[in-house]
């Protein structure tokens, strides 16, 4: 396995400055995709990487595509650079880098699986955000006709690059906040195995969300409509998998 870290970034230099030294300590090559941050923030990001991670790859979008678009660019870049696996982590410090070795160990044992973080939250999460996640989870179970997905929103994952890049190149999932849940549903449809590892997630004090309430909710709603229709088209195959025991969630 040749594993790197992929970090989608948009105007989070201050938070990423705290994360980067800890990330470098993990000893993994880093690919950062800047999703058209303002020029000042991008220049700061360049200086930050030059100081702490001079061998890293930095890609900049000319236009803002959204988190999913940045992740897909990062995964393509990692595959083109010769890596077999990529660990996705957010730039804003939500995820605990000390959980990375456990995700890597799971990937070493099962390199064909998508290794997903299953969040363990502290008191920094709001009740609205906490309970709202269950709506997406319930819809993901319906769309995949499976309970294999234990969390669809946590952007802390380790992907096998060849299969996941082929999957999103073929299916063109949403490029913004809808990407994280959609790619897991499509992975289940494709017969890929998922494995969930408990990870610590916190919402840093003073952190900024780039979630745009109207636009992103419209995109997420449209994603769920498309996936439910897709599930209906695949219903015979999904039922056959359940009846023949082909579906055996890796979380068991």
KERO-100986 format. One line per field, with one value per residue (C-alpha): residue number from 1; residue in three letters; chain; z, x, y. Coordinates in pm, 1 decimal. Example, Ala and Ser with C-alpha at 12.3 -4.5 7.8 and 13.67 -1.06 7.14 Angstrom:
<zabas>
seq	[1|2]
type	[ALA|SER]
mol	[A|A]
w	[780.0|714.0]
u	[1230.0|1367.0]
v	[-450.0|-106.0]
</zabas>
This chain:
<zabas>
seq	[1|2|3|4|5|6|7|8|9|10|11|12|13|14|15|16|17|18|19|20|21|22|23|24|25|26|27|28|29|30|31|32|33|34|35|36|37|38|39|40|41|42|43|44|45|46|47|48|49|50|51|52|53|54|55|56|57|58|59|60|61|62|63|64|65|66|67|68|69|70|71|72|73|74|75|76|77|78|79|80|81|82|83|84|85|86|87|88|89|90|91|92|93|94|95|96|97|98|99|100|101|102|103|104|105|106|107|108|109|110|111|112|113|114|115|116|117|118|119|120|121|122|123|124|125|126|127|128|129|130|131|132|133|134|135|136|137|138|139|140|141|142|143|144|145|146|147|148|149|150|151|152|153|154|155|156|157|158|159|160|161|162|163|164|165|166|167|168|169|170|171|172|173|174|175|176|177|178|179|180|181|182|183|184|185|186|187|188|189|190|191|192|193|194|195|196|197|198|199|200|201|202|203|204|205|206|207|208|209|210|211|212|213|214|215|216|217|218|219|220|221|222|223|224|225|226|227|228|229|230|231|232|233|234|235|236|237|238|239|240|241|242|243|244|245|246|247|248|249|250|251|252]
type	[UNK|UNK|UNK|UNK|UNK|UNK|UNK|UNK|UNK|UNK|UNK|UNK|UNK|UNK|UNK|UNK|UNK|UNK|UNK|UNK|UNK|UNK|UNK|UNK|UNK|UNK|UNK|UNK|UNK|UNK|UNK|UNK|UNK|UNK|UNK|UNK|UNK|UNK|UNK|UNK|UNK|UNK|UNK|UNK|UNK|UNK|UNK|UNK|UNK|UNK|UNK|UNK|UNK|UNK|UNK|UNK|UNK|UNK|UNK|UNK|UNK|UNK|UNK|UNK|UNK|UNK|UNK|UNK|UNK|UNK|UNK|UNK|UNK|UNK|UNK|UNK|UNK|UNK|UNK|UNK|UNK|UNK|UNK|UNK|UNK|UNK|UNK|UNK|UNK|UNK|UNK|UNK|UNK|UNK|UNK|UNK|UNK|UNK|UNK|UNK|UNK|UNK|UNK|UNK|UNK|UNK|UNK|UNK|UNK|UNK|UNK|UNK|UNK|UNK|UNK|UNK|UNK|UNK|UNK|UNK|UNK|UNK|UNK|UNK|UNK|UNK|UNK|UNK|UNK|UNK|UNK|UNK|UNK|UNK|UNK|UNK|UNK|UNK|UNK|UNK|UNK|UNK|UNK|UNK|UNK|UNK|UNK|UNK|UNK|UNK|UNK|UNK|UNK|UNK|UNK|UNK|UNK|UNK|UNK|UNK|UNK|UNK|UNK|UNK|UNK|UNK|UNK|UNK|UNK|UNK|UNK|UNK|UNK|UNK|UNK|UNK|UNK|UNK|UNK|UNK|UNK|UNK|UNK|UNK|UNK|UNK|UNK|UNK|UNK|UNK|UNK|UNK|UNK|UNK|UNK|UNK|UNK|UNK|UNK|UNK|UNK|UNK|UNK|UNK|UNK|UNK|UNK|UNK|UNK|UNK|UNK|UNK|UNK|UNK|UNK|UNK|UNK|UNK|UNK|UNK|UNK|UNK|UNK|UNK|UNK|UNK|UNK|UNK|UNK|UNK|UNK|UNK|UNK|UNK|UNK|UNK|UNK|UNK|UNK|UNK|UNK|UNK|UNK|UNK|UNK|UNK|UNK|UNK|UNK|UNK|UNK|UNK]
mol	[A|A|A|A|A|A|A|A|A|A|A|A|A|A|A|A|A|A|A|A|A|A|A|A|A|A|A|A|A|A|A|A|A|A|A|A|A|A|A|A|A|A|A|A|A|A|A|A|A|A|A|A|A|A|A|A|A|A|A|A|A|A|A|A|A|A|A|A|A|A|A|A|A|A|A|A|A|A|A|A|A|A|A|A|A|A|A|A|A|A|A|A|A|A|A|A|A|A|A|A|A|A|A|A|A|A|A|A|A|A|A|A|A|A|A|A|A|A|A|A|A|A|A|A|A|A|A|A|A|A|A|A|A|A|A|A|A|A|A|A|A|A|A|A|A|A|A|A|A|A|A|A|A|A|A|A|A|A|A|A|A|A|A|A|A|A|A|A|A|A|A|A|A|A|A|A|A|A|A|A|A|A|A|A|A|A|A|A|A|A|A|A|A|A|A|A|A|A|A|A|A|A|A|A|A|A|A|A|A|A|A|A|A|A|A|A|A|A|A|A|A|A|A|A|A|A|A|A|A|A|A|A|A|A|A|A|A|A|A|A|A|A|A|A|A|A|A|A|A|A|A|A]
w	[0.0|-83.3|121.4|123.6|293.6|91.1|246.2|86.5|183.0|150.5|353.0|665.3|694.2|1063.3|1158.5|915.3|1064.9|1393.2|1221.6|977.9|1221.6|1379.2|1035.5|928.9|1239.8|1097.5|824.7|527.8|204.6|178.7|-111.5|-47.1|-283.4|-240.4|-358.1|-491.4|-158.3|-164.8|-285.2|60.6|216.1|-70.7|-35.5|337.7|260.6|23.0|288.1|550.6|335.9|232.4|599.0|741.6|446.9|158.9|-31.1|-38.8|-350.9|-372.2|-632.5|-670.4|-829.5|-1042.5|-936.8|-615.0|-674.8|-317.7|-73.9|-283.1|-589.8|-391.7|-253.7|-600.5|-739.2|-450.7|-503.6|-877.7|-809.6|-557.2|-800.5|-1081.7|-843.9|-792.3|-455.7|-396.7|-100.7|27.6|367.7|350.8|644.1|685.5|710.2|996.2|1277.4|1340.9|1321.1|1563.8|1377.8|1651.1|1503.4|1171.4|1266.5|1338.2|1000.4|833.0|1017.8|904.0|545.4|566.9|676.0|413.5|135.7|-86.1|168.8|223.2|582.2|732.4|1051.6|1277.8|1490.0|1866.5|1950.3|2250.8|2392.2|2111.2|1874.4|1873.8|1928.7|1591.5|1411.8|1618.1|1558.2|1202.0|1113.2|1180.9|899.8|648.0|799.3|773.8|410.9|336.8|477.0|254.8|-54.8|-7.0|125.6|393.2|737.1|638.7|639.6|1003.1|930.8|596.1|687.2|850.4|607.0|777.0|552.6|385.5|24.5|-211.7|-497.6|-808.6|-727.4|-572.2|-853.3|-1111.5|-914.5|-906.1|-1260.9|-1381.2|-1161.1|-1112.9|-752.6|-610.6|-579.3|-260.2|78.3|-78.8|-182.0|147.2|190.1|-182.3|-248.9|28.5|-106.5|-453.2|-307.5|-148.4|-479.3|-651.7|-403.6|-228.7|138.2|407.3|749.1|1025.7|1293.0|1592.3|1565.2|1781.3|1624.2|1772.9|1643.9|1726.2|1907.2|1658.2|1365.7|1049.3|846.6|469.7|457.5|261.8|405.1|95.0|-182.2|1.4|134.2|-217.9|-347.5|-66.7|-121.3|-494.1|-414.6|-196.9|-468.5|-725.3|-491.3|-401.8|-772.7|-825.2|-543.6|-707.6|-1035.5|-851.3|-620.7|-758.5|-723.3|-374.2|-254.7|-408.7|-219.8|110.4|48.3|-61.9|221.3|-16.7|207.0|527.2|681.1|777.9|1104.1|1245.8]
u	[0.0|111.3|-103.6|-124.7|-349.0|-598.2|-714.1|-992.9|-935.3|-1132.8|-1027.8|-936.5|-571.2|-587.7|-739.1|-519.0|-209.7|-290.5|-364.9|-73.7|216.5|18.3|-61.8|302.4|394.2|196.0|459.7|223.3|262.3|3.1|-215.8|-402.6|-674.4|-755.2|-1109.5|-1060.3|-986.3|-931.1|-582.3|-461.8|-568.2|-415.3|-82.7|-84.1|-156.5|139.7|370.8|235.0|297.8|642.6|736.8|590.1|538.2|767.1|718.3|340.1|126.5|-90.4|-365.9|-582.7|-926.6|-990.4|-1356.7|-1516.6|-1656.3|-1745.5|-1604.0|-1692.6|-1531.4|-1214.4|-1208.2|-1251.9|-971.7|-751.0|-826.1|-759.8|-434.1|-326.2|-400.6|-211.8|83.6|104.7|-67.5|-295.6|-490.1|-579.3|-694.7|-947.1|-942.3|-1099.8|-879.8|-1072.5|-943.7|-1264.5|-1084.9|-829.8|-513.5|-428.1|-705.5|-519.3|-310.5|-626.6|-777.2|-448.9|-431.5|-783.5|-688.9|-374.4|-587.1|-857.4|-710.6|-1018.8|-1256.2|-1355.6|-1251.0|-1487.6|-1474.7|-1777.6|-1790.4|-1772.9|-1878.4|-1796.8|-2011.0|-1911.6|-2176.4|-2515.5|-2830.7|-2969.1|-2657.2|-2645.2|-3003.1|-3008.4|-2742.6|-2995.1|-3220.9|-2937.6|-2846.8|-3204.9|-3228.1|-2891.0|-3026.2|-3332.1|-3128.3|-2881.1|-3144.7|-2887.7|-2771.9|-2407.4|-2359.9|-2313.2|-2246.9|-2263.6|-2144.6|-1805.0|-1533.8|-1262.7|-1209.1|-946.5|-1028.0|-884.1|-808.9|-846.7|-1199.9|-1331.3|-1203.9|-1358.1|-1684.6|-1718.3|-1590.4|-1868.9|-2149.8|-2066.6|-2186.7|-2265.7|-1966.2|-2063.2|-2182.9|-2379.7|-2063.1|-1981.5|-2315.0|-2371.1|-2038.1|-2102.6|-2447.4|-2298.5|-2015.2|-2270.1|-2457.8|-2129.8|-2066.6|-1775.9|-1727.9|-1733.2|-1571.9|-1640.9|-1389.3|-1488.0|-1311.6|-1318.5|-1486.2|-1515.7|-1632.0|-1351.4|-1444.2|-1463.1|-1475.3|-1651.8|-1889.6|-1910.3|-2250.2|-2490.4|-2832.5|-3051.6|-2816.9|-2669.6|-3005.0|-3147.4|-2850.7|-2878.6|-3255.4|-3202.7|-2930.2|-3170.0|-3438.4|-3186.9|-3061.2|-3411.1|-3492.7|-3161.1|-3244.5|-3578.3|-3401.6|-3154.7|-3414.5|-3398.8|-3020.0|-3020.9|-3291.1|-3100.6|-2787.7|-2975.1|-3151.0|-2835.5|-2623.1|-2396.8|-2432.3|-2237.5|-2160.1|-1795.7|-1903.5|-2026.9]
v	[0.0|351.8|588.3|966.8|1221.7|1427.9|1755.3|1963.6|2327.0|2647.4|2952.2|2754.0|2853.6|2941.3|2606.0|2414.8|2577.8|2402.2|2072.0|2051.8|1987.0|1701.4|1566.8|1579.5|1381.0|1088.4|1054.0|1044.3|1245.5|1522.1|1637.9|1964.8|2085.7|2453.3|2514.9|2870.6|3040.4|3418.1|3508.8|3610.9|3282.2|3084.2|3266.9|3193.3|2829.5|2813.3|2956.5|2719.6|2413.1|2535.2|2568.0|2248.0|2011.4|2115.9|1788.9|1811.9|1849.7|2161.6|2191.0|2501.6|2520.2|2827.4|2817.0|2698.4|2349.4|2255.2|2004.3|1700.8|1851.8|1920.5|1566.0|1414.5|1631.8|1521.4|1152.6|1177.8|1362.4|1098.4|815.9|990.6|1037.0|660.8|618.2|320.0|462.2|807.6|922.0|1207.4|1451.1|1795.0|2104.8|2267.1|2044.3|1846.8|1515.2|1373.2|1274.2|1022.3|805.2|778.1|469.3|269.7|357.7|263.9|-66.6|-155.5|-68.4|-281.6|-577.4|-515.4|-298.1|-336.6|-180.2|181.3|252.3|509.9|708.9|661.7|979.4|983.9|1339.5|1553.9|1835.6|2072.9|1935.7|2106.9|1901.0|2014.4|1890.5|1570.3|1459.2|1589.2|1330.5|1054.3|1177.3|1137.0|799.8|671.6|780.0|615.5|287.4|317.0|407.5|123.4|-120.4|-195.1|-85.4|-122.0|256.4|357.5|727.2|902.6|1251.3|1209.0|1318.5|1110.7|808.4|595.1|508.5|244.5|479.8|265.1|151.7|473.8|698.3|464.5|478.0|855.5|903.7|676.4|811.5|1182.1|1233.0|1576.5|1804.9|1985.7|1863.2|1576.7|1394.0|1218.8|1034.3|975.9|806.9|552.2|461.8|417.4|209.6|-25.6|-47.1|-138.4|-420.1|-249.7|-332.1|-65.9|-80.8|169.2|269.7|490.4|828.0|1140.1|1442.8|1788.6|2123.6|2371.1|2689.6|2975.0|2733.5|2845.0|2633.3|2678.3|2509.4|2731.4|2660.3|2700.1|2586.5|2289.0|2167.9|2181.2|1980.2|1724.7|1689.0|1633.0|1378.6|1176.7|1185.6|1055.9|784.8|663.8|637.5|459.1|216.9|133.1|54.3|-170.9|-325.7|-683.6|-696.2|-544.5|-786.5|-1079.2|-981.9|-978.4|-1308.5|-1489.0|-1353.2|-1164.3|-858.3|-904.8|-566.7|-530.1|-367.9|-697.2]
</zabas>
